[in-house]
Amino acid sequence: MTDPGVSDFEETVSSITSSLLSRAVTNDEQAWSRVVELYGPLVYKWCRQKQLGEEDARDAAQEVFRAVFRQLGNFRRQGPEDTFLGWLRTVTINKVHDHWRRKGKQPQAVGGSTHRAHLQSITPDPDPVDLSDDLQRLFLRILEFIKSEFSDTHWQVFQRVVLEGAAASDVAAEMGMERQNVYTIKSRILRRLREEFRLES
């Protein structure tokens, strides 16, 4: 049974990720390619946020996925706070840290106290990082795999209900349709996602 505090899209992302990882760890090349395709833009974004240039960010992202590929079998979700997204971000921060260490004390002509500020900026915060925006971006990226199969109206309905958490009755009134149609659209798209990512019904 779904945790009432967990949104539809969070549950879907969690299920899809679990499915992909369980297959990727057995050297399923298609599953691994999907993992990189889905999470690659987020890893690159995190690297850029930590002051890496475009080329360095791409290089660091490759190092991240090499490390993830090697360590994937060690990832364990022991509690709701132990997410792959959080683990992946930690690996990314470590690889960014490695990058600045390799650069020495003069990364890109930056030194002294400025360089120390760089290193401090890539130290993980002691408090949990809010990844909710990244989770939504990931879900939207997942949806891109099947978006062309549905009409714009269906996508509007789906995003209002699933991403924005709007009530089905409100969305039905906005779109001029029966509430049951809203439920049907939502179920159809979620079912198609499950098929696309080979999740059990």
C-alpha positions as a Python dict, from the first residue, in 0.01 Angstrom:
ca = {
    (1, 'M'): (0, 0, 0),
    (2, 'T'): (128, 345, -91),
    (3, 'D'): (244, 573, 185),
    (4, 'P'): (-15, 855, 195),
    (5, 'G'): (272, 1102, 224),
    (6, 'V'): (428, 982, -103),
    (7, 'S'): (305, 1136, -426),
    (8, 'D'): (216, 937, -737),
    (9, 'F'): (519, 1063, -925),
    (10, 'E'): (756, 988, -635),
    (11, 'E'): (626, 633, -615),
    (12, 'T'): (653, 594, -992),
    (13, 'V'): (1010, 726, -1005),
    (14, 'S'): (1105, 497, -715),
    (15, 'S'): (952, 192, -884),
    (16, 'I'): (1110, 267, -1221),
    (17, 'T'): (1450, 333, -1065),
    (18, 'S'): (1434, 12, -860),
    (19, 'S'): (1344, -186, -1171),
    (20, 'L'): (1625, -33, -1378),
    (21, 'L'): (1885, -79, -1105),
    (22, 'S'): (1791, -440, -1038),
    (23, 'R'): (1840, -511, -1409),
    (24, 'A'): (2149, -293, -1451),
    (25, 'V'): (2327, -473, -1168),
    (26, 'T'): (2296, -795, -1373),
    (27, 'N'): (2476, -623, -1664),
    (28, 'D'): (2158, -551, -1859),
    (29, 'E'): (2299, -300, -2109),
    (30, 'Q'): (1961, -150, -2199),
    (31, 'A'): (1877, -88, -1834),
    (32, 'W'): (2218, 70, -1770),
    (33, 'S'): (2179, 294, -2076),
    (34, 'R'): (1844, 409, -1942),
    (35, 'V'): (1996, 487, -1603),
    (36, 'V'): (2263, 705, -1767),
    (37, 'E'): (2011, 865, -2002),
    (38, 'L'): (1771, 953, -1721),
    (39, 'Y'): (2016, 1063, -1455),
    (40, 'G'): (2294, 1205, -1675),
    (41, 'P'): (2147, 1557, -1707),
    (42, 'L'): (2101, 1580, -1330),
    (43, 'V'): (2460, 1473, -1262),
    (44, 'Y'): (2584, 1729, -1516),
    (45, 'K'): (2369, 1999, -1354),
    (46, 'W'): (2506, 1919, -1008),
    (47, 'C'): (2861, 1938, -1141),
    (48, 'R'): (2794, 2277, -1298),
    (49, 'Q'): (2637, 2399, -975),
    (50, 'K'): (2964, 2313, -803),
    (51, 'Q'): (3150, 2554, -1032),
    (52, 'L'): (3288, 2309, -1288),
    (53, 'G'): (3317, 2433, -1645),
    (54, 'E'): (3126, 2257, -1922),
    (55, 'E'): (3408, 2024, -2026),
    (56, 'D'): (3513, 1946, -1669),
    (57, 'A'): (3149, 1882, -1577),
    (58, 'R'): (3116, 1632, -1862),
    (59, 'D'): (3437, 1460, -1757),
    (60, 'A'): (3327, 1448, -1393),
    (61, 'A'): (2987, 1308, -1494),
    (62, 'Q'): (3162, 1023, -1677),
    (63, 'E'): (3363, 951, -1363),
    (64, 'V'): (3043, 951, -1160),
    (65, 'F'): (2883, 685, -1376),
    (66, 'R'): (3199, 476, -1381),
    (67, 'A'): (3192, 480, -1002),
    (68, 'V'): (2819, 407, -991),
    (69, 'F'): (2861, 115, -1230),
    (70, 'R'): (3132, -33, -1008),
    (71, 'Q'): (2946, 26, -681),
    (72, 'L'): (2588, -32, -792),
    (73, 'G'): (2571, -372, -627),
    (74, 'N'): (2654, -211, -292),
    (75, 'F'): (2365, 37, -299),
    (76, 'R'): (2102, -62, -46),
    (77, 'R'): (1779, 115, 39),
    (78, 'Q'): (1733, 48, 411),
    (79, 'G'): (1488, 329, 479),
    (80, 'P'): (1273, 586, 294),
    (81, 'E'): (1552, 842, 322),
    (82, 'D'): (1796, 610, 140),
    (83, 'T'): (1721, 699, -221),
    (84, 'F'): (1926, 634, -532),
    (85, 'L'): (1895, 1004, -616),
    (86, 'G'): (2052, 1100, -284),
    (87, 'W'): (2324, 836, -318),
    (88, 'L'): (2399, 949, -674),
    (89, 'R'): (2432, 1309, -558),
    (90, 'T'): (2678, 1204, -288),
    (91, 'V'): (2888, 1017, -546),
    (92, 'T'): (2876, 1326, -768),
    (93, 'I'): (2990, 1560, -491),
    (94, 'N'): (3277, 1322, -413),
    (95, 'K'): (3386, 1319, -777),
    (96, 'V'): (3371, 1699, -793),
    (97, 'H'): (3583, 1705, -479),
    (98, 'D'): (3830, 1469, -648),
    (99, 'H'): (3840, 1703, -947),
    (100, 'W'): (3936, 2005, -739),
    (101, 'R'): (4194, 1800, -546),
    (102, 'R'): (4358, 1698, -873),
    (103, 'K'): (4365, 2060, -983),
    (104, 'G'): (4583, 2142, -685),
    (105, 'K'): (4595, 2486, -534),
    (106, 'Q'): (4549, 2680, -854),
    (107, 'P'): (4237, 2551, -1032),
    (108, 'Q'): (4177, 2764, -1340),
    (109, 'A'): (4390, 3049, -1202),
    (110, 'V'): (4199, 3052, -875),
    (111, 'G'): (4404, 3018, -558),
    (112, 'G'): (4442, 3102, -193),
    (113, 'S'): (4126, 3178, 2),
    (114, 'T'): (3921, 3169, -320),
    (115, 'H'): (4028, 2812, -384),
    (116, 'R'): (3946, 2719, -24),
    (117, 'A'): (3599, 2863, -87),
    (118, 'H'): (3572, 2628, -386),
    (119, 'L'): (3653, 2330, -166),
    (120, 'Q'): (3411, 2442, 103),
    (121, 'S'): (3139, 2485, -157),
    (122, 'I'): (3160, 2119, -256),
    (123, 'T'): (3149, 1980, 94),
    (124, 'P'): (2811, 1808, 148),
    (125, 'D'): (2583, 1998, 382),
    (126, 'P'): (2520, 1834, 720),
    (127, 'D'): (2146, 1874, 668),
    (128, 'P'): (1954, 1663, 415),
    (129, 'V'): (1947, 1819, 69),
    (130, 'D'): (1604, 1892, -77),
    (131, 'L'): (1594, 1700, -404),
    (132, 'S'): (1222, 1747, -473),
    (133, 'D'): (1281, 1972, -777),
    (134, 'D'): (1532, 1725, -918),
    (135, 'L'): (1283, 1445, -860),
    (136, 'Q'): (1020, 1631, -1062),
    (137, 'R'): (1270, 1696, -1342),
    (138, 'L'): (1354, 1328, -1344),
    (139, 'F'): (987, 1232, -1366),
    (140, 'L'): (933, 1470, -1659),
    (141, 'R'): (1234, 1313, -1831),
    (142, 'I'): (1087, 967, -1774),
    (143, 'L'): (761, 1083, -1930),
    (144, 'E'): (943, 1192, -2247),
    (145, 'F'): (976, 824, -2341),
    (146, 'I'): (601, 793, -2396),
    (147, 'K'): (479, 1152, -2438),
    (148, 'S'): (429, 1127, -2814),
    (149, 'E'): (172, 850, -2763),
    (150, 'F'): (-77, 1079, -2589),
    (151, 'S'): (-259, 1401, -2673),
    (152, 'D'): (-173, 1740, -2525),
    (153, 'T'): (-503, 1735, -2336),
    (154, 'H'): (-420, 1404, -2174),
    (155, 'W'): (-79, 1538, -2070),
    (156, 'Q'): (-236, 1845, -1914),
    (157, 'V'): (-474, 1626, -1717),
    (158, 'F'): (-197, 1391, -1609),
    (159, 'Q'): (42, 1664, -1498),
    (160, 'R'): (-228, 1852, -1307),
    (161, 'V'): (-329, 1541, -1113),
    (162, 'V'): (2, 1361, -1071),
    (163, 'L'): (266, 1637, -1060),
    (164, 'E'): (64, 1922, -914),
    (165, 'G'): (-157, 1708, -691),
    (166, 'A'): (-481, 1870, -809),
    (167, 'A'): (-810, 1702, -723),
    (168, 'A'): (-962, 1496, -1005),
    (169, 'S'): (-1292, 1683, -968),
    (170, 'D'): (-1117, 2019, -1010),
    (171, 'V'): (-925, 1903, -1315),
    (172, 'A'): (-1243, 1758, -1466),
    (173, 'A'): (-1418, 2093, -1423),
    (174, 'E'): (-1122, 2280, -1575),
    (175, 'M'): (-1100, 2050, -1875),
    (176, 'G'): (-1474, 2007, -1929),
    (177, 'M'): (-1480, 1632, -1881),
    (178, 'E'): (-1618, 1373, -1641),
    (179, 'R'): (-1416, 1299, -1329),
    (180, 'Q'): (-1398, 932, -1429),
    (181, 'N'): (-1223, 1036, -1749),
    (182, 'V'): (-953, 1205, -1541),
    (183, 'Y'): (-894, 882, -1347),
    (184, 'T'): (-889, 684, -1671),
    (185, 'I'): (-629, 913, -1831),
    (186, 'K'): (-409, 900, -1522),
    (187, 'S'): (-430, 520, -1502),
    (188, 'R'): (-364, 475, -1874),
    (189, 'I'): (-46, 684, -1869),
    (190, 'L'): (85, 523, -1550),
    (191, 'R'): (14, 179, -1698),
    (192, 'R'): (203, 271, -2015),
    (193, 'L'): (499, 382, -1803),
    (194, 'R'): (497, 50, -1626),
    (195, 'E'): (499, -128, -1961),
    (196, 'E'): (779, 91, -2097),
    (197, 'F'): (1001, 25, -1797),
    (198, 'R'): (897, -336, -1756),
    (199, 'L'): (738, -302, -1415),
    (200, 'E'): (510, -571, -1283),
    (201, 'S'): (143, -480, -1268),
}
